[in-house]
Structure formats: C-alpha cells, structure tokens
Amino acid sequence: MNDAAPALPQGKRFLTIRQTAQTYPALNVSALRWLRFHGDTNGFNSCVLTVGRKLLIDADAFERWIDSHKAGA
C-alpha cells in the first residue's frame, strides 16, 4: 500500500485560492470561488486541480483563461 501524496506535474505553478487572490488583486477570494462553482459553464475548471480537498489553480492556465476572456477575443 502506497500512502505517498500524488505527485504534482513538474514545471507548473500552482496557487491556492487565497494565493491567487493575492497575486491577482482584481479578483478576490469570493469571486474565485464563484468562478469555480460555475466552472463547467465558464471554462474555469481547465485551470483547476483538486488534490484531496485542496483546490489548486494552475497560474499559467489561469492567465491563459483570463486572456481568452478579453473583450474582442
């Protein structure tokens, strides 16, 4: 039986919701949780990795997701 934690992909920057809110102050924790709740319809789930109960946001994927929502994109 292997009790080791699952390995995260190498070379990725993962942030918690609070760290993401601190890094991108235009979005607060509540806004990020709302985006996650509606992630199936807005595409935000493509940025999220769930490890157990911990929700991690792939910072690079998150930035690409933001860029895809620019006006006129």
Residue frames relative to the residue before (quaternion, step in Angstrom):
aa qw qx qy qz dx dy dz
M 1.0000 0.0000 0.0000 0.0000 0.00 0.00 0.00
N 0.1944 -0.7893 0.5773 0.0772 3.57 -0.84 1.04
D 0.1399 -0.8170 0.5577 0.0449 3.60 -0.52 1.20
A 0.3819 0.7365 -0.4831 0.2799 3.58 1.23 0.23
A 0.5348 -0.6149 0.4740 0.3335 3.55 -1.13 0.70
P 0.5589 -0.6011 0.4345 0.3708 3.59 -1.08 0.62
A 0.4656 -0.6846 0.4896 0.2736 3.55 -1.01 0.82
L 0.3581 -0.7074 0.5674 0.2221 3.54 -1.03 0.84
P 0.5994 -0.5703 0.4071 0.3870 3.60 -1.09 0.61
Q 0.4749 -0.6879 0.4784 0.2691 3.56 -0.95 0.91
G 0.8110 0.3013 -0.2129 0.4540 3.55 -1.20 0.61
K 0.5890 0.5575 -0.3746 0.4493 3.59 1.22 0.21
R 0.3010 -0.7121 0.6007 0.2034 3.54 -1.22 0.56
F 0.0398 -0.8010 0.5972 -0.0123 3.57 -0.54 1.15
L 0.0948 -0.7872 0.6092 0.0128 3.53 -1.02 0.93
T 0.4529 -0.6214 0.5470 0.3310 3.56 -1.20 0.50
I 0.6861 -0.4479 0.3427 0.4596 3.58 -1.25 0.11
R 0.6644 0.5009 -0.3131 0.4579 3.60 0.90 -0.86
Q 0.6524 0.5009 -0.3171 0.4721 3.60 0.95 -0.80
T 0.6312 0.5255 -0.3323 0.4637 3.57 1.04 -0.76
A 0.6514 0.5103 -0.3102 0.4680 3.59 0.97 -0.85
Q 0.6552 0.4949 -0.3117 0.4781 3.60 1.05 -0.69
T 0.6801 0.4903 -0.2832 0.4658 3.57 1.02 -0.80
Y 0.7711 0.1943 -0.0836 0.6006 3.58 1.09 -0.81
P 0.1474 -0.8646 0.4721 0.0892 3.62 0.38 1.21
A 0.5152 0.6299 -0.4308 0.3902 3.62 1.18 -0.12
L 0.7414 0.2981 -0.1803 0.5736 3.59 1.26 -0.44
N 0.2296 -0.7771 0.5684 0.1424 3.57 -0.68 1.03
V 0.7409 -0.4092 0.2886 0.4476 3.58 -1.31 0.13
S 0.6542 0.5204 -0.3197 0.4461 3.60 0.91 -0.87
A 0.6537 0.5092 -0.3139 0.4636 3.58 0.95 -0.84
L 0.6569 0.5040 -0.3111 0.4666 3.59 0.98 -0.81
R 0.6405 0.5059 -0.3259 0.4771 3.59 1.03 -0.74
W 0.6190 0.5281 -0.3368 0.4738 3.60 1.06 -0.74
L 0.6423 0.5166 -0.3212 0.4663 3.60 0.93 -0.89
R 0.6575 0.5084 -0.3021 0.4668 3.58 0.98 -0.84
F 0.6400 0.5370 -0.3216 0.4456 3.59 0.95 -0.88
H 0.7568 0.3211 -0.1670 0.5442 3.58 1.07 -0.80
G 0.2642 0.8349 -0.4525 0.1681 3.57 1.27 0.37
D 0.6086 0.5575 -0.3635 0.4321 3.61 1.11 -0.54
T 0.7514 0.3922 -0.2196 0.4831 3.60 1.03 -0.69
N 0.7568 0.3812 -0.2239 0.4814 3.61 1.07 -0.54
G 0.5439 -0.6586 0.3754 0.3599 3.60 1.27 0.02
F 0.4304 0.7306 -0.4471 0.2847 3.60 1.26 -0.03
N 0.5661 0.6234 -0.3815 0.3812 3.60 1.12 -0.56
S 0.5708 0.5957 -0.3857 0.4131 3.59 1.19 -0.39
C 0.6764 0.4843 -0.2761 0.4814 3.60 1.27 -0.35
V 0.6870 0.5383 -0.2434 0.4231 3.56 1.26 -0.42
L 0.0696 -0.7458 0.6614 0.0393 3.53 -1.15 0.78
T 0.1606 -0.7823 0.5967 0.0792 3.56 -0.82 1.00
V 0.0444 -0.7682 0.6386 -0.0136 3.55 -0.79 1.11
G 0.7861 -0.0861 0.0042 0.6121 3.55 -0.16 1.29
R 0.7678 -0.2638 0.2330 0.5354 3.55 -0.64 -1.14
K 0.5623 0.6155 -0.3767 0.4038 3.57 1.28 -0.17
L 0.2211 -0.7639 0.5981 0.0995 3.53 -0.90 1.03
L 0.0467 -0.8001 0.5981 -0.0065 3.57 -0.70 1.08
I 0.2379 -0.7578 0.5940 0.1275 3.54 -1.08 0.79
D 0.3678 -0.7016 0.5732 0.2095 3.54 -0.87 1.05
A 0.3892 -0.7695 0.4560 0.2201 3.59 -0.32 1.28
D 0.6611 0.5022 -0.3212 0.4556 3.62 0.93 -0.79
A 0.6606 0.4870 -0.3015 0.4854 3.59 0.95 -0.87
F 0.6202 0.5451 -0.3340 0.4545 3.59 1.06 -0.76
E 0.6610 0.4953 -0.3068 0.4729 3.60 0.94 -0.85
R 0.6333 0.5047 -0.3308 0.4845 3.60 1.03 -0.73
W 0.6324 0.5309 -0.3263 0.4601 3.60 1.03 -0.82
I 0.6406 0.5057 -0.3245 0.4782 3.60 0.96 -0.83
D 0.6554 0.5212 -0.3124 0.4486 3.59 0.88 -0.93
S 0.6648 0.5083 -0.3110 0.4504 3.59 1.02 -0.73
H 0.7001 0.4472 -0.2680 0.4879 3.61 1.24 -0.27
K 0.3582 0.7182 -0.5110 0.3078 3.58 1.20 0.35
A 0.5878 -0.5673 0.4341 0.3797 3.56 -1.12 0.61
G 0.8133 0.2240 -0.2006 0.4982 3.55 -0.87 1.01
A 0.4987 0.6566 -0.4367 0.3598 3.61 1.23 0.05
